Amino acid sequence: MPYEGLIRTYRKYLPEIKDESIVTLLECNTPLIPSEDLSRRTGLNVYLKYEGLNPTGSFKDRGMTMAISMAKENNAKVVMCASTGNTSASAAAYAAKSGTMECVVIIPEGNIALGKLAQAMIHKAKVIQIRGNFDDALNIVKEVTDSYPVELVNSINPYRIEGQKTAAFEVCDVLGDAPHFHAIPVGNAGNITAYWKGYNEYEAAGISERLPKMLGFQAAGAAPIVHGHPIEKPETIATAIRIGNPASWKQAEAARDESGGLIDMVTDEEILEAYKILAAHTGVFCEPASAASVAGMLKLSEAGYFEDDRGATIVCTLTGHGLKDPNTAIKAIAEPVTVDNNLMAVLKEIGL
Ligand code: AN7
């Protein structure tokens, strides 16, 4: 059987949906990549759930195939979201695939990675930048969708979480059980909520036996859950998680507490360090926000958090592809060298 996309693969765990309503780009079924380098650094058995390999390059496609399919089933004509970039890219692509829906996205001016803006534009979404941040954008979207016949496709739409929980199913299907730990970046906190729901549902169905400790990581300049209060002006190089008042705040705390895990923060320097380590030593290029999961794992490892868990299995979700944000990659590494157009100059540069 050829792969049929998220909804048809995990249908019995998802809300009912008519076959003709399904809007899919054959998303998900992303690889779980073992990292020998990170395993050596931590003494753990490290796997990377590489969500950058989804059709629009991020995990958002999981929730979006569900949300857009349900919107189609409900005869919606317009869908709308606020976004730090990836949600808008995904919503725009799935609305395009639906053939029946328009997409409107509200984004914070100047704080969207270049690739994500390109995606929303090329898929023909109506892109509106506001002179404000993501939290302001989400408030506007809520007001519009409360009062007009426009379907909200941010993760406060419960179908988004339903789609995203399947990432936990895929992890268990590959490993044969849940991992001991699951590390994940936290922005609006929908994804940590979704993974925890997925792990619990698989355990309740008797497919997995374990529940992982959930380890969530916010950027230090945008860490409302860690500080215990909203952050009015969140700042981080990881623009995807530049969020000061997460919509799924309570659910993220529940995932943390029920699993016996934690939600901590990592600095931009730690994020960039993990981002470079991943690319240079495992060969995986993710966007900066995604590297927060690995930065957090490395931080905890250095602090001795895993001392009694040598060899335990940990999955780090890499939420988005590195190509989303080429500017950060080039800035992090400096410019390539340029030499004259001849063999000698090239050999000299290589050191041969
Ligand atoms: C790469 O696109 O919120 O904690 O509007 O793009 O579920 O919000 C993106 C979030 C992590 C955080 N990594 O996930 C948006 C948006 C990447 C992301 C997150 C996002 P949540």
Boltz pocket constraint, residues with backbone or C-beta under 6 A from the ligand:
constraints:
  - pocket:
      binder: B
      contacts: [[A, 58], [A, 60], [A, 82], [A, 83], [A, 84], [A, 85], [A, 86], [A, 87], [A, 88], [A, 155], [A, 185], [A, 186], [A, 187], [A, 188], [A, 189], [A, 190], [A, 191], [A, 192], [A, 240], [A, 241], [A, 287], [A, 289], [A, 290], [A, 319], [A, 320]]
      max_distance: 6.0
